[in-house]
Amino acid sequence: MPRRLQILLFASLRERLQQEALEMDWPGGSLRELRAVLVALGPAWADFAHPPRVRAAVNQVMASEETRVEPGDEVAFFPPVTGG
């Protein structure tokens, strides 16, 4: 039985997509591959193709495009933040 992947959305992404989380079946792969699956969901997801516009953390650790994402992981997406 495939395990589900938990995806969390924060800040402006949550507002624009009008959802705070989603779950999906995921066989495993890189963060880059997951982004491609999300972009295929439609035009509202287009920014996910651009890592500088949408940052990601896997299991609460900042992730690179090569980071492996396994079934059962939690992936959080959020816009870049600035401080002052």
PDB file of N, CA, C and O in Angstrom:
ATOM      1  N   MET A   1       0.848  -1.191   0.000  1.00  0.00           N
ATOM      2  CA  MET A   1       0.000   0.000   0.000  1.00  0.00           C
ATOM      3  C   MET A   1       0.887   1.246   0.000  1.00  0.00           C
ATOM      4  O   MET A   1       1.756   1.378   0.862  1.00  0.00           O
ATOM      5  N   PRO A   2       0.683   2.161  -0.951  1.00  0.00           N
ATOM      6  CA  PRO A   2       1.529   3.349  -1.008  1.00  0.00           C
ATOM      7  C   PRO A   2       1.313   4.238   0.211  1.00  0.00           C
ATOM      8  O   PRO A   2       0.195   4.387   0.705  1.00  0.00           O
ATOM      9  N   ARG A   3       2.389   4.813   0.675  1.00  0.00           N
ATOM     10  CA  ARG A   3       2.282   5.770   1.776  1.00  0.00           C
ATOM     11  C   ARG A   3       2.069   7.160   1.207  1.00  0.00           C
ATOM     12  O   ARG A   3       2.487   7.479   0.094  1.00  0.00           O
ATOM     13  N   ARG A   4       1.421   7.951   1.990  1.00  0.00           N
ATOM     14  CA  ARG A   4       1.062   9.293   1.555  1.00  0.00           C
ATOM     15  C   ARG A   4       2.155  10.291   1.918  1.00  0.00           C
ATOM     16  O   ARG A   4       2.906  10.100   2.875  1.00  0.00           O
ATOM     17  N   LEU A   5       2.223  11.328   1.149  1.00  0.00           N
ATOM     18  CA  LEU A   5       3.131  12.442   1.389  1.00  0.00           C
ATOM     19  C   LEU A   5       2.293  13.609   1.890  1.00  0.00           C
ATOM     20  O   LEU A   5       1.266  13.935   1.296  1.00  0.00           O
ATOM     21  N   GLN A   6       2.720  14.233   2.966  1.00  0.00           N
ATOM     22  CA  GLN A   6       2.025  15.399   3.527  1.00  0.00           C
ATOM     23  C   GLN A   6       2.711  16.659   3.013  1.00  0.00           C
ATOM     24  O   GLN A   6       3.919  16.823   3.183  1.00  0.00           O
ATOM     25  N   ILE A   7       1.950  17.542   2.389  1.00  0.00           N
ATOM     26  CA  ILE A   7       2.479  18.804   1.865  1.00  0.00           C
ATOM     27  C   ILE A   7       1.790  19.952   2.586  1.00  0.00           C
ATOM     28  O   ILE A   7       0.562  20.041   2.612  1.00  0.00           O
ATOM     29  N   LEU A   8       2.600  20.830   3.171  1.00  0.00           N
ATOM     30  CA  LEU A   8       2.091  21.993   3.889  1.00  0.00           C
ATOM     31  C   LEU A   8       2.409  23.255   3.095  1.00  0.00           C
ATOM     32  O   LEU A   8       3.486  23.371   2.510  1.00  0.00           O
ATOM     33  N   LEU A   9       1.476  24.194   3.075  1.00  0.00           N
ATOM     34  CA  LEU A   9       1.642  25.448   2.347  1.00  0.00           C
ATOM     35  C   LEU A   9       1.545  26.599   3.328  1.00  0.00           C
ATOM     36  O   LEU A   9       0.675  26.600   4.199  1.00  0.00           O
ATOM     37  N   PHE A  10       2.433  27.586   3.197  1.00  0.00           N
ATOM     38  CA  PHE A  10       2.481  28.693   4.135  1.00  0.00           C
ATOM     39  C   PHE A  10       2.390  30.043   3.431  1.00  0.00           C
ATOM     40  O   PHE A  10       2.690  30.173   2.245  1.00  0.00           O
ATOM     41  N   ALA A  11       1.962  31.046   4.205  1.00  0.00           N
ATOM     42  CA  ALA A  11       1.950  32.457   3.814  1.00  0.00           C
ATOM     43  C   ALA A  11       1.170  32.670   2.516  1.00  0.00           C
ATOM     44  O   ALA A  11       0.052  32.174   2.374  1.00  0.00           O
ATOM     45  N   SER A  12       1.752  33.398   1.581  1.00  0.00           N
ATOM     46  CA  SER A  12       1.039  33.757   0.350  1.00  0.00           C
ATOM     47  C   SER A  12       0.678  32.536  -0.496  1.00  0.00           C
ATOM     48  O   SER A  12      -0.295  32.578  -1.248  1.00  0.00           O
ATOM     49  N   LEU A  13       1.440  31.457  -0.386  1.00  0.00           N
ATOM     50  CA  LEU A  13       1.092  30.242  -1.135  1.00  0.00           C
ATOM     51  C   LEU A  13      -0.238  29.688  -0.644  1.00  0.00           C
ATOM     52  O   LEU A  13      -1.094  29.299  -1.439  1.00  0.00           O
ATOM     53  N   ARG A  14      -0.401  29.657   0.669  1.00  0.00           N
ATOM     54  CA  ARG A  14      -1.651  29.174   1.263  1.00  0.00           C
ATOM     55  C   ARG A  14      -2.818  30.032   0.796  1.00  0.00           C
ATOM     56  O   ARG A  14      -3.877  29.512   0.444  1.00  0.00           O
ATOM     57  N   GLU A  15      -2.624  31.333   0.793  1.00  0.00           N
ATOM     58  CA  GLU A  15      -3.693  32.249   0.382  1.00  0.00           C
ATOM     59  C   GLU A  15      -4.042  32.079  -1.090  1.00  0.00           C
ATOM     60  O   GLU A  15      -5.216  31.991  -1.451  1.00  0.00           O
ATOM     61  N   ARG A  16      -3.022  32.035  -1.934  1.00  0.00           N
ATOM     62  CA  ARG A  16      -3.265  31.950  -3.372  1.00  0.00           C
ATOM     63  C   ARG A  16      -3.909  30.624  -3.763  1.00  0.00           C
ATOM     64  O   ARG A  16      -4.814  30.600  -4.596  1.00  0.00           O
ATOM     65  N   LEU A  17      -3.453  29.528  -3.173  1.00  0.00           N
ATOM     66  CA  LEU A  17      -3.971  28.209  -3.523  1.00  0.00           C
ATOM     67  C   LEU A  17      -5.217  27.847  -2.714  1.00  0.00           C
ATOM     68  O   LEU A  17      -5.856  26.831  -2.987  1.00  0.00           O
ATOM     69  N   GLN A  18      -5.563  28.660  -1.733  1.00  0.00           N
ATOM     70  CA  GLN A  18      -6.741  28.485  -0.894  1.00  0.00           C
ATOM     71  C   GLN A  18      -6.789  27.107  -0.223  1.00  0.00           C
ATOM     72  O   GLN A  18      -7.833  26.460  -0.141  1.00  0.00           O
ATOM     73  N   GLN A  19      -5.629  26.696   0.245  1.00  0.00           N
ATOM     74  CA  GLN A  19      -5.541  25.467   1.027  1.00  0.00           C
ATOM     75  C   GLN A  19      -4.256  25.505   1.834  1.00  0.00           C
ATOM     76  O   GLN A  19      -3.261  26.091   1.409  1.00  0.00           O
ATOM     77  N   GLU A  20      -4.285  24.882   2.989  1.00  0.00           N
ATOM     78  CA  GLU A  20      -3.110  24.910   3.851  1.00  0.00           C
ATOM     79  C   GLU A  20      -2.304  23.626   3.783  1.00  0.00           C
ATOM     80  O   GLU A  20      -1.141  23.599   4.185  1.00  0.00           O
ATOM     81  N   ALA A  21      -2.913  22.558   3.275  1.00  0.00           N
ATOM     82  CA  ALA A  21      -2.200  21.281   3.196  1.00  0.00           C
ATOM     83  C   ALA A  21      -2.877  20.383   2.170  1.00  0.00           C
ATOM     84  O   ALA A  21      -4.043  20.569   1.823  1.00  0.00           O
ATOM     85  N   LEU A  22      -2.122  19.417   1.700  1.00  0.00           N
ATOM     86  CA  LEU A  22      -2.677  18.378   0.860  1.00  0.00           C
ATOM     87  C   LEU A  22      -1.873  17.106   1.073  1.00  0.00           C
ATOM     88  O   LEU A  22      -0.721  17.151   1.505  1.00  0.00           O
ATOM     89  N   GLU A  23      -2.478  15.994   0.772  1.00  0.00           N
ATOM     90  CA  GLU A  23      -1.805  14.707   0.833  1.00  0.00           C
ATOM     91  C   GLU A  23      -1.874  14.080  -0.547  1.00  0.00           C
ATOM     92  O   GLU A  23      -2.838  14.277  -1.287  1.00  0.00           O
ATOM     93  N   MET A  24      -0.849  13.327  -0.881  1.00  0.00           N
ATOM     94  CA  MET A  24      -0.847  12.646  -2.168  1.00  0.00           C
ATOM     95  C   MET A  24      -0.045  11.362  -2.064  1.00  0.00           C
ATOM     96  O   MET A  24       0.873  11.254  -1.251  1.00  0.00           O
ATOM     97  N   ASP A  25      -0.398  10.395  -2.888  1.00  0.00           N
ATOM     98  CA  ASP A  25       0.423   9.191  -2.995  1.00  0.00           C
ATOM     99  C   ASP A  25       1.740   9.595  -3.631  1.00  0.00           C
ATOM    100  O   ASP A  25       1.765  10.377  -4.581  1.00  0.00           O
ATOM    101  N   TRP A  26       2.824   9.066  -3.109  1.00  0.00           N
ATOM    102  CA  TRP A  26       4.149   9.460  -3.606  1.00  0.00           C
ATOM    103  C   TRP A  26       5.067   8.246  -3.535  1.00  0.00           C
ATOM    104  O   TRP A  26       5.255   7.679  -2.459  1.00  0.00           O
ATOM    105  N   PRO A  27       5.641   7.837  -4.667  1.00  0.00           N
ATOM    106  CA  PRO A  27       6.517   6.660  -4.665  1.00  0.00           C
ATOM    107  C   PRO A  27       7.930   6.949  -4.165  1.00  0.00           C
ATOM    108  O   PRO A  27       8.701   6.026  -3.903  1.00  0.00           O
ATOM    109  N   GLY A  28       8.262   8.224  -4.035  1.00  0.00           N
ATOM    110  CA  GLY A  28       9.616   8.619  -3.667  1.00  0.00           C
ATOM    111  C   GLY A  28      10.305   9.256  -4.862  1.00  0.00           C
ATOM    112  O   GLY A  28      10.023   8.916  -6.011  1.00  0.00           O
ATOM    113  N   GLY A  29      11.195  10.167  -4.583  1.00  0.00           N
ATOM    114  CA  GLY A  29      11.926  10.864  -5.634  1.00  0.00           C
ATOM    115  C   GLY A  29      12.535  12.131  -5.061  1.00  0.00           C
ATOM    116  O   GLY A  29      12.483  12.370  -3.855  1.00  0.00           O
ATOM    117  N   SER A  30      13.106  12.927  -5.927  1.00  0.00           N
ATOM    118  CA  SER A  30      13.760  14.157  -5.484  1.00  0.00           C
ATOM    119  C   SER A  30      12.737  15.270  -5.294  1.00  0.00           C
ATOM    120  O   SER A  30      11.611  15.188  -5.785  1.00  0.00           O
ATOM    121  N   LEU A  31      13.142  16.296  -4.585  1.00  0.00           N
ATOM    122  CA  LEU A  31      12.294  17.471  -4.439  1.00  0.00           C
ATOM    123  C   LEU A  31      12.007  18.071  -5.812  1.00  0.00           C
ATOM    124  O   LEU A  31      10.897  18.542  -6.060  1.00  0.00           O
ATOM    125  N   ARG A  32      12.981  18.059  -6.693  1.00  0.00           N
ATOM    126  CA  ARG A  32      12.778  18.571  -8.058  1.00  0.00           C
ATOM    127  C   ARG A  32      11.629  17.809  -8.743  1.00  0.00           C
ATOM    128  O   ARG A  32      10.790  18.416  -9.408  1.00  0.00           O
ATOM    129  N   GLU A  33      11.596  16.490  -8.578  1.00  0.00           N
ATOM    130  CA  GLU A  33      10.529  15.681  -9.187  1.00  0.00           C
ATOM    131  C   GLU A  33       9.168  15.998  -8.561  1.00  0.00           C
ATOM    132  O   GLU A  33       8.154  16.039  -9.257  1.00  0.00           O
ATOM    133  N   LEU A  34       9.152  16.220  -7.258  1.00  0.00           N
ATOM    134  CA  LEU A  34       7.900  16.587  -6.600  1.00  0.00           C
ATOM    135  C   LEU A  34       7.404  17.932  -7.119  1.00  0.00           C
ATOM    136  O   LEU A  34       6.212  18.097  -7.376  1.00  0.00           O
ATOM    137  N   ARG A  35       8.308  18.887  -7.272  1.00  0.00           N
ATOM    138  CA  ARG A  35       7.906  20.195  -7.810  1.00  0.00           C
ATOM    139  C   ARG A  35       7.254  20.028  -9.185  1.00  0.00           C
ATOM    140  O   ARG A  35       6.248  20.677  -9.468  1.00  0.00           O
ATOM    141  N   ALA A  36       7.808  19.172 -10.039  1.00  0.00           N
ATOM    142  CA  ALA A  36       7.248  18.955 -11.381  1.00  0.00           C
ATOM    143  C   ALA A  36       5.823  18.405 -11.297  1.00  0.00           C
ATOM    144  O   ALA A  36       4.959  18.796 -12.081  1.00  0.00           O
ATOM    145  N   VAL A  37       5.582  17.506 -10.355  1.00  0.00           N
ATOM    146  CA  VAL A  37       4.235  16.955 -10.169  1.00  0.00           C
ATOM    147  C   VAL A  37       3.277  18.067  -9.742  1.00  0.00           C
ATOM    148  O   VAL A  37       2.151  18.141 -10.235  1.00  0.00           O
ATOM    149  N   LEU A  38       3.718  18.924  -8.834  1.00  0.00           N
ATOM    150  CA  LEU A  38       2.859  20.013  -8.363  1.00  0.00           C
ATOM    151  C   LEU A  38       2.579  21.026  -9.472  1.00  0.00           C
ATOM    152  O   LEU A  38       1.447  21.492  -9.607  1.00  0.00           O
ATOM    153  N   VAL A  39       3.581  21.370 -10.256  1.00  0.00           N
ATOM    154  CA  VAL A  39       3.388  22.313 -11.371  1.00  0.00           C
ATOM    155  C   VAL A  39       2.342  21.770 -12.343  1.00  0.00           C
ATOM    156  O   VAL A  39       1.576  22.541 -12.920  1.00  0.00           O
ATOM    157  N   ALA A  40       2.306  20.462 -12.526  1.00  0.00           N
ATOM    158  CA  ALA A  40       1.345  19.842 -13.444  1.00  0.00           C
ATOM    159  C   ALA A  40      -0.101  19.948 -12.945  1.00  0.00           C
ATOM    160  O   ALA A  40      -1.032  19.661 -13.697  1.00  0.00           O
ATOM    161  N   LEU A  41      -0.298  20.356 -11.689  1.00  0.00           N
ATOM    162  CA  LEU A  41      -1.655  20.509 -11.156  1.00  0.00           C
ATOM    163  C   LEU A  41      -2.392  21.696 -11.766  1.00  0.00           C
ATOM    164  O   LEU A  41      -3.619  21.764 -11.695  1.00  0.00           O
ATOM    165  N   GLY A  42      -1.654  22.634 -12.365  1.00  0.00           N
ATOM    166  CA  GLY A  42      -2.327  23.752 -13.022  1.00  0.00           C
ATOM    167  C   GLY A  42      -1.573  25.058 -12.884  1.00  0.00           C
ATOM    168  O   GLY A  42      -0.564  25.124 -12.182  1.00  0.00           O
ATOM    169  N   PRO A  43      -2.055  26.102 -13.549  1.00  0.00           N
ATOM    170  CA  PRO A  43      -1.370  27.390 -13.588  1.00  0.00           C
ATOM    171  C   PRO A  43      -1.103  28.011 -12.215  1.00  0.00           C
ATOM    172  O   PRO A  43      -0.091  28.689 -12.040  1.00  0.00           O
ATOM    173  N   ALA A  44      -1.974  27.798 -11.257  1.00  0.00           N
ATOM    174  CA  ALA A  44      -1.773  28.391  -9.930  1.00  0.00           C
ATOM    175  C   ALA A  44      -0.522  27.854  -9.247  1.00  0.00           C
ATOM    176  O   ALA A  44      -0.014  28.468  -8.308  1.00  0.00           O
ATOM    177  N   TRP A  45      -0.031  26.727  -9.706  1.00  0.00           N
ATOM    178  CA  TRP A  45       1.135  26.076  -9.105  1.00  0.00           C
ATOM    179  C   TRP A  45       2.434  26.396  -9.852  1.00  0.00           C
ATOM    180  O   TRP A  45       3.478  25.835  -9.520  1.00  0.00           O
ATOM    181  N   ALA A  46       2.397  27.272 -10.840  1.00  0.00           N
ATOM    182  CA  ALA A  46       3.550  27.536 -11.706  1.00  0.00           C
ATOM    183  C   ALA A  46       4.802  27.975 -10.946  1.00  0.00           C
ATOM    184  O   ALA A  46       5.909  27.603 -11.335  1.00  0.00           O
ATOM    185  N   ASP A  47       4.655  28.749  -9.884  1.00  0.00           N
ATOM    186  CA  ASP A  47       5.828  29.230  -9.140  1.00  0.00           C
ATOM    187  C   ASP A  47       6.626  28.096  -8.500  1.00  0.00           C
ATOM    188  O   ASP A  47       7.796  28.285  -8.165  1.00  0.00           O
ATOM    189  N   PHE A  48       6.024  26.936  -8.326  1.00  0.00           N
ATOM    190  CA  PHE A  48       6.738  25.808  -7.726  1.00  0.00           C
ATOM    191  C   PHE A  48       7.886  25.331  -8.611  1.00  0.00           C
ATOM    192  O   PHE A  48       8.772  24.618  -8.141  1.00  0.00           O
ATOM    193  N   ALA A  49       7.878  25.715  -9.881  1.00  0.00           N
ATOM    194  CA  ALA A  49       8.963  25.370 -10.791  1.00  0.00           C
ATOM    195  C   ALA A  49      10.198  26.227 -10.557  1.00  0.00           C
ATOM    196  O   ALA A  49      11.251  25.953 -11.131  1.00  0.00           O
ATOM    197  N   HIS A  50      10.090  27.260  -9.726  1.00  0.00           N
ATOM    198  CA  HIS A  50      11.176  28.217  -9.502  1.00  0.00           C
ATOM    199  C   HIS A  50      11.579  28.217  -8.028  1.00  0.00           C
ATOM    200  O   HIS A  50      10.977  28.930  -7.225  1.00  0.00           O
ATOM    201  N   PRO A  51      12.588  27.426  -7.665  1.00  0.00           N
ATOM    202  CA  PRO A  51      12.997  27.352  -6.253  1.00  0.00           C
ATOM    203  C   PRO A  51      13.257  28.694  -5.574  1.00  0.00           C
ATOM    204  O   PRO A  51      12.987  28.805  -4.378  1.00  0.00           O
ATOM    205  N   PRO A  52      13.765  29.722  -6.258  1.00  0.00           N
ATOM    206  CA  PRO A  52      13.936  30.998  -5.542  1.00  0.00           C
ATOM    207  C   PRO A  52      12.607  31.630  -5.122  1.00  0.00           C
ATOM    208  O   PRO A  52      12.571  32.396  -4.159  1.00  0.00           O
ATOM    209  N   ARG A  53      11.528  31.325  -5.819  1.00  0.00           N
ATOM    210  CA  ARG A  53      10.216  31.895  -5.495  1.00  0.00           C
ATOM    211  C   ARG A  53       9.474  31.077  -4.442  1.00  0.00           C
ATOM    212  O   ARG A  53       8.655  31.615  -3.697  1.00  0.00           O
ATOM    213  N   VAL A  54       9.758  29.787  -4.382  1.00  0.00           N
ATOM    214  CA  VAL A  54       9.080  28.888  -3.440  1.00  0.00           C
ATOM    215  C   VAL A  54      10.144  28.017  -2.790  1.00  0.00           C
ATOM    216  O   VAL A  54      10.704  27.130  -3.433  1.00  0.00           O
ATOM    217  N   ARG A  55      10.425  28.269  -1.518  1.00  0.00           N
ATOM    218  CA  ARG A  55      11.413  27.503  -0.762  1.00  0.00           C
ATOM    219  C   ARG A  55      10.765  26.233  -0.220  1.00  0.00           C
ATOM    220  O   ARG A  55       9.539  26.131  -0.176  1.00  0.00           O
ATOM    221  N   ALA A  56      11.578  25.269   0.191  1.00  0.00           N
ATOM    222  CA  ALA A  56      11.034  24.006   0.690  1.00  0.00           C
ATOM    223  C   ALA A  56      11.856  23.467   1.846  1.00  0.00           C
ATOM    224  O   ALA A  56      13.067  23.672   1.930  1.00  0.00           O
ATOM    225  N   ALA A  57      11.163  22.775   2.730  1.00  0.00           N
ATOM    226  CA  ALA A  57      11.795  22.052   3.822  1.00  0.00           C
ATOM    227  C   ALA A  57      11.193  20.644   3.836  1.00  0.00           C
ATOM    228  O   ALA A  57       9.987  20.471   3.656  1.00  0.00           O
ATOM    229  N   VAL A  58      12.041  19.653   4.052  1.00  0.00           N
ATOM    230  CA  VAL A  58      11.586  18.270   4.163  1.00  0.00           C
ATOM    231  C   VAL A  58      11.823  17.836   5.605  1.00  0.00           C
ATOM    232  O   VAL A  58      12.947  17.876   6.105  1.00  0.00           O
ATOM    233  N   ASN A  59      10.757  17.428   6.252  1.00  0.00           N
ATOM    234  CA  ASN A  59      10.822  17.031   7.659  1.00  0.00           C
ATOM    235  C   ASN A  59      11.482  18.113   8.510  1.00  0.00           C
ATOM    236  O   ASN A  59      12.304  17.831   9.382  1.00  0.00           O
ATOM    237  N   GLN A  60      11.098  19.361   8.230  1.00  0.00           N
ATOM    238  CA  GLN A  60      11.511  20.552   8.973  1.00  0.00           C
ATOM    239  C   GLN A  60      12.989  20.904   8.818  1.00  0.00           C
ATOM    240  O   GLN A  60      13.563  21.575   9.676  1.00  0.00           O
ATOM    241  N   VAL A  61      13.605  20.451   7.722  1.00  0.00           N
ATOM    242  CA  VAL A  61      14.994  20.791   7.403  1.00  0.00           C
ATOM    243  C   VAL A  61      14.999  21.389   5.999  1.00  0.00           C
ATOM    244  O   VAL A  61      14.456  20.799   5.066  1.00  0.00           O
ATOM    245  N   MET A  62      15.618  22.572   5.852  1.00  0.00           N
ATOM    246  CA  MET A  62      15.693  23.196   4.530  1.00  0.00           C
ATOM    247  C   MET A  62      16.256  22.198   3.521  1.00  0.00           C
ATOM    248  O   MET A  62      17.200  21.463   3.810  1.00  0.00           O
ATOM    249  N   ALA A  63      15.657  22.191   2.329  1.00  0.00           N
ATOM    250  CA  ALA A  63      15.979  21.164   1.340  1.00  0.00           C
ATOM    251  C   ALA A  63      16.488  21.772   0.038  1.00  0.00           C
ATOM    252  O   ALA A  63      16.095  22.872  -0.351  1.00  0.00           O
ATOM    253  N   SER A  64      17.377  21.027  -0.627  1.00  0.00           N
ATOM    254  CA  SER A  64      17.837  21.398  -1.963  1.00  0.00           C
ATOM    255  C   SER A  64      17.002  20.612  -2.977  1.00  0.00           C
ATOM    256  O   SER A  64      16.230  19.726  -2.609  1.00  0.00           O
ATOM    257  N   GLU A  65      17.164  20.940  -4.222  1.00  0.00           N
ATOM    258  CA  GLU A  65      16.411  20.253  -5.277  1.00  0.00           C
ATOM    259  C   GLU A  65      16.754  18.765  -5.364  1.00  0.00           C
ATOM    260  O   GLU A  65      15.948  17.974  -5.854  1.00  0.00           O
ATOM    261  N   GLU A  66      17.926  18.381  -4.899  1.00  0.00           N
ATOM    262  CA  GLU A  66      18.349  16.984  -4.954  1.00  0.00           C
ATOM    263  C   GLU A  66      17.907  16.191  -3.716  1.00  0.00           C
ATOM    264  O   GLU A  66      18.075  14.972  -3.673  1.00  0.00           O
ATOM    265  N   THR A  67      17.347  16.869  -2.715  1.00  0.00           N
ATOM    266  CA  THR A  67      16.912  16.182  -1.495  1.00  0.00           C
ATOM    267  C   THR A  67      15.916  15.093  -1.842  1.00  0.00           C
ATOM    268  O   THR A  67      14.980  15.310  -2.612  1.00  0.00           O
ATOM    269  N   ARG A  68      16.126  13.942  -1.275  1.00  0.00           N
ATOM    270  CA  ARG A  68      15.229  12.806  -1.488  1.00  0.00           C
ATOM    271  C   ARG A  68      13.976  12.998  -0.633  1.00  0.00           C
ATOM    272  O   ARG A  68      14.061  13.318   0.553  1.00  0.00           O
ATOM    273  N   VAL A  69      12.816  12.799  -1.253  1.00  0.00           N
ATOM    274  CA  VAL A  69      11.529  12.882  -0.568  1.00  0.00           C
ATOM    275  C   VAL A  69      10.915  11.494  -0.608  1.00  0.00           C
ATOM    276  O   VAL A  69      10.657  10.941  -1.678  1.00  0.00           O
ATOM    277  N   GLU A  70      10.685  10.942   0.572  1.00  0.00           N
ATOM    278  CA  GLU A  70      10.172   9.577   0.686  1.00  0.00           C
ATOM    279  C   GLU A  70       8.705   9.578   1.102  1.00  0.00           C
ATOM    280  O   GLU A  70       8.233  10.547   1.696  1.00  0.00           O
ATOM    281  N   PRO A  71       7.976   8.498   0.795  1.00  0.00           N
ATOM    282  CA  PRO A  71       6.610   8.385   1.300  1.00  0.00           C
ATOM    283  C   PRO A  71       6.617   8.526   2.822  1.00  0.00           C
ATOM    284  O   PRO A  71       7.495   7.994   3.503  1.00  0.00           O
ATOM    285  N   GLY A  72       5.637   9.241   3.336  1.00  0.00           N
ATOM    286  CA  GLY A  72       5.553   9.472   4.768  1.00  0.00           C
ATOM    287  C   GLY A  72       6.238  10.748   5.222  1.00  0.00           C
ATOM    288  O   GLY A  72       6.045  11.168   6.363  1.00  0.00           O
ATOM    289  N   ASP A  73       7.032  11.377   4.366  1.00  0.00           N
ATOM    290  CA  ASP A  73       7.696  12.633   4.717  1.00  0.00           C
ATOM    291  C   ASP A  73       6.691  13.780   4.767  1.00  0.00           C
ATOM    292  O   ASP A  73       5.584  13.688   4.236  1.00  0.00           O
ATOM    293  N   GLU A  74       7.107  14.852   5.414  1.00  0.00           N
ATOM    294  CA  GLU A  74       6.356  16.106   5.433  1.00  0.00           C
ATOM    295  C   GLU A  74       7.181  17.130   4.658  1.00  0.00           C
ATOM    296  O   GLU A  74       8.349  17.362   4.970  1.00  0.00           O
ATOM    297  N   VAL A  75       6.568  17.738   3.651  1.00  0.00           N
ATOM    298  CA  VAL A  75       7.242  18.761   2.853  1.00  0.00           C
ATOM    299  C   VAL A  75       6.484  20.069   3.027  1.00  0.00           C
ATOM    300  O   VAL A  75       5.280  20.137   2.783  1.00  0.00           O
ATOM    301  N   ALA A  76       7.194  21.098   3.446  1.00  0.00           N
ATOM    302  CA  ALA A  76       6.602  22.419   3.621  1.00  0.00           C
ATOM    303  C   ALA A  76       7.124  23.345   2.534  1.00  0.00           C
ATOM    304  O   ALA A  76       8.325  23.387   2.267  1.00  0.00           O
ATOM    305  N   PHE A  77       6.223  24.079   1.912  1.00  0.00           N
ATOM    306  CA  PHE A  77       6.586  25.067   0.894  1.00  0.00           C
ATOM    307  C   PHE A  77       6.194  26.447   1.397  1.00  0.00           C
ATOM    308  O   PHE A  77       5.132  26.620   1.996  1.00  0.00           O
ATOM    309  N   PHE A  78       7.056  27.430   1.151  1.00  0.00           N
ATOM    310  CA  PHE A  78       6.812  28.793   1.612  1.00  0.00           C
ATOM    311  C   PHE A  78       7.587  29.759   0.753  1.00  0.00           C
ATOM    312  O   PHE A  78       8.605  29.392   0.166  1.00  0.00           O
ATOM    313  N   PRO A  79       7.108  31.017   0.669  1.00  0.00           N
ATOM    314  CA  PRO A  79       7.856  32.025  -0.082  1.00  0.00           C
ATOM    315  C   PRO A  79       9.102  32.416   0.699  1.00  0.00           C
ATOM    316  O   PRO A  79       9.161  32.211   1.912  1.00  0.00           O
ATOM    317  N   PRO A  80      10.096  32.976   0.019  1.00  0.00           N
ATOM    318  CA  PRO A  80      11.285  33.448   0.741  1.00  0.00           C
ATOM    319  C   PRO A  80      10.862  34.532   1.745  1.00  0.00           C
ATOM    320  O   PRO A  80       9.909  35.277   1.515  1.00  0.00           O
ATOM    321  N   VAL A  81      11.575  34.594   2.830  1.00  0.00           N
ATOM    322  CA  VAL A  81      11.274  35.598   3.838  1.00  0.00           C
ATOM    323  C   VAL A  81      12.450  36.546   3.971  1.00  0.00           C
ATOM    324  O   VAL A  81      13.598  36.179   3.717  1.00  0.00           O
ATOM    325  N   THR A  82      12.150  37.757   4.371  1.00  0.00           N
ATOM    326  CA  THR A  82      13.215  38.728   4.624  1.00  0.00           C
ATOM    327  C   THR A  82      13.078  39.213   6.050  1.00  0.00           C
ATOM    328  O   THR A  82      11.994  39.192   6.633  1.00  0.00           O
ATOM    329  N   GLY A  83      14.153  39.633   6.578  1.00  0.00           N
ATOM    330  CA  GLY A  83      14.141  40.155   7.943  1.00  0.00           C
ATOM    331  C   GLY A  83      14.767  41.531   7.975  1.00  0.00           C
ATOM    332  O   GLY A  83      15.346  41.999   6.995  1.00  0.00           O
ATOM    333  N   GLY A  84      14.640  42.148   9.093  1.00  0.00           N
ATOM    334  CA  GLY A  84      15.215  43.477   9.152  1.00  0.00           C
ATOM    335  C   GLY A  84      15.542  43.877  10.563  1.00  0.00           C
ATOM    336  O   GLY A  84      16.039  44.979  10.793  1.00  0.00           O
TER     337      GLY A  84
END
